[in-house]
Amino acid sequence: MPEPVEKRQVPRSAIKLPVLYRRKAPAPVKAGVGWTHNLGEEGACLELTDRLEASSALQLVFQTDQGCLNLSGVVIWAAGISSKGEGVLHGVTFPELTPDQRQGLRELLRSNG
């Protein structure tokens, strides 16, 4: 069987961090918790408690040893339940990072790399 082809422009690191998420709209705003499966400068694979629709805008808070990292994200895809059966996998992109957020994300990736 052929190896899967990596489609991302920027690589991701396998990092397991807790993440709090809040859907920005529509009302009622939904919040929950989850875990990262991987993380990069342009996005992440998140395991969340609920299945969210593609194009859902999210406010994300990653819990790290250095503190919290707050980012905005957009769901690109949602897949079936994770292999452990505990949550739903989501592909999320970070479309609007400020320079400070990008620097914080880079430092997080370096410290966990």
N, C-alpha and C positions, 0 to 999 in steps of 0.2 A: 504494500500500500504506500502511495507517495506521501511525503511529509507535507503538513499543512503550510501554506504560503502566508507569510506575515504581510499584512496589507498596511500596517501603520507606518507613517513617516517618522515618528519618534518612538523609540522603544519604551517598554514599560518594565517595571521591576515587580517581582512577586513580593508584595508586602501585605501583611495582615494587620490592619488597624481598625479600631472601632470608628464608626461614622454615624453621626446624627443627620437626618435629612428632613426637610420640610418642603413639600410641594408649594410653589408660589401661587398657583391658581389651577383650576377654578375652585371657588368656594364649595364646600368647606375645605379649608387648607388642611392637608393631611401631614402628619409628622410620624417619624418612626426611627428605628435604629437598624444598623446593619454592619457589614464588614467589607473591607477591601479584599479583593483577590489579587489585583495588580494595580499599579499606579504609575503614571507618567506625567510629563509636562503638559500633555494635551488632553488627558482623560484617564479613566479608570474602569475596571470591572468591579461592580459592587454587588454584594449579596444583600438584598433588602427583604424585609418581612412581607411587603406587599408588592404585587405586580403593578408597575406604573406604565402608562401609555408612552409610546415614542413621542418625542417633542415636549414632554413634561419638563417645565423649568423647575429647578431645585435649588434650595439653599443647603449647602453641605458644611458640616463641621467635623473635621478629622481630628481625633484625639491622639496626640503624640506625647512622647517623653518631654519635648520642649514646650508643650502647651497646645493650644488649639490652632488649627489652620482653617479659616473660613473661606469657602469658594462658592461660586455659582456654577451650576452645571445644567446640562440638558441631556435627557435620556435619548439615546440613539436607537437602542434595541432592548428588548426584554426577552429572555429565553425561559426555558422550563426550569423546574426546580433544580437546585444545585445537587451535586452528586451525594451530598449528605442528607438531602431532603429537608433542609431547614429553612430555606428561603429561595427567592427568585433572583436569578442573575440579571444584571442590567449593564449595558454599555453606556457610559456617560462621558460626554466631552466637556471641556472647560473653555467656552468660547470667548470669554471676556476677562482675562486675568490682568490685574494691575501689575506694574513692575514689582511692587512689594509682595504680592501674592505669588508671582512667578519665582521670586527669590526665595520665599519661604518654602515653596514646593521643591525647588532645587536643593535647598539645604536638607529637607526631609529625605529626599531621594538619596543624597550623598551619605547621610548618617545611617540609612538603612540599606545601603547598597552593598 
